[in-house]
Amino acid sequence: MPTATQKKPTRLNIRVSEHQKEVLTKAAQALNTTVSSFVLQKAYSEAQSILGNQGQFRLPEKKWRAFVRALDAPPKKSLKLKKLLTEPGVFDA
C-alpha cells in the first residue's frame, strides 16, 4: 500500500451517515491517524483479503485427494443438461 509520503494521484469520495462518520472519526483518533488514512488502510486491507481468498484455498490432505478425484472423474450423464446444450434456446430463432 502507498505510504503517507507517496503521491496519490486519484481521489475516492464516499457518502456516510453522521453516525458512521462519528464512528470512523473516533476509530481514527484512537489510532492517532486521519480518517482518510484510517479508511484507506482498512478498506485496502479488506480488499486484499477478499481478492486473495478468491484465488486460493487450503484443504487437509484427505479432503484435497477427494477434491482432486472429483475433478478428475468423468462427468455424470445428465439428460437435462444434454437437452439444454443441444436444443435451441429461447434466444436462438
C-alpha positions in Angstrom: 0.0 0.0 0.0 1.3 3.5 -0.7 2.8 5.2 2.3 1.6 8.6 3.5 4.5 10.4 1.7 3.8 8.8 -1.7 1.8 10.9 -4.1 -1.8 9.7 -4.6 -3.0 10.9 -8.0 -6.6 9.8 -7.8 -9.5 10.7 -5.4 -12.2 8.5 -3.9 -15.3 10.1 -2.4 -17.9 8.3 -0.3 -21.1 9.4 1.4 -21.7 8.3 5.0 -24.3 8.9 7.7 -23.5 11.2 10.6 -23.2 8.1 12.9 -20.9 6.3 10.5 -18.7 9.5 10.3 -18.6 9.7 14.1 -17.5 6.1 14.4 -14.9 6.4 11.8 -13.5 9.6 13.3 -13.4 8.0 16.8 -11.6 4.9 15.5 -9.1 7.1 13.5 -8.4 9.2 16.7 -7.9 6.0 18.7 -5.1 5.0 16.3 -3.8 8.6 16.1 -4.4 8.9 12.4 -6.6 10.8 10.0 -10.0 9.5 8.9 -8.8 9.3 5.3 -5.7 7.3 6.3 -7.8 5.0 8.5 -10.4 4.3 5.9 -7.9 3.8 3.2 -5.8 1.4 5.3 -8.8 -0.7 6.4 -10.5 -0.8 3.1 -7.3 -1.6 1.2 -6.5 -4.4 3.7 -10.0 -5.9 3.4 -10.0 -5.7 -0.4 -6.6 -7.6 -0.5 -8.1 -10.2 1.8 -11.2 -10.6 -0.3 -9.3 -10.9 -3.5 -6.7 -13.2 -2.0 -9.4 -15.6 -0.7 -10.9 -15.9 -4.2 -7.7 -17.3 -5.7 -6.7 -19.9 -3.3 -7.9 -22.2 -0.6 -6.4 -24.9 1.6 -7.7 -28.4 2.4 -6.5 -31.1 4.7 -4.7 -33.9 2.7 -7.6 -36.3 2.8 -10.1 -33.7 1.6 -7.7 -32.5 -1.1 -7.4 -36.0 -2.5 -11.2 -36.3 -2.6 -11.4 -32.9 -4.3 -8.8 -33.9 -6.9 -10.6 -37.2 -7.6 -13.9 -35.4 -8.1 -12.2 -33.0 -10.6 -10.6 -35.9 -12.5 -13.7 -38.0 -12.6 -15.7 -38.1 -15.8 -18.8 -36.0 -15.7 -22.1 -37.6 -14.7 -24.6 -38.2 -17.5 -27.5 -35.8 -17.4 -30.3 -35.9 -19.9 -31.5 -32.5 -18.9 -28.0 -31.0 -19.4 -27.7 -32.7 -22.8 -31.1 -31.4 -23.8 -30.1 -27.9 -22.7 -26.9 -27.9 -24.6 -28.2 -29.5 -27.8 -31.6 -27.9 -28.4 -32.1 -24.3 -29.5 -32.6 -21.8 -26.7 -35.2 -19.2 -26.3 -33.0 -16.6 -28.0 -31.9 -18.9 -30.8 -34.5 -18.3 -33.6 
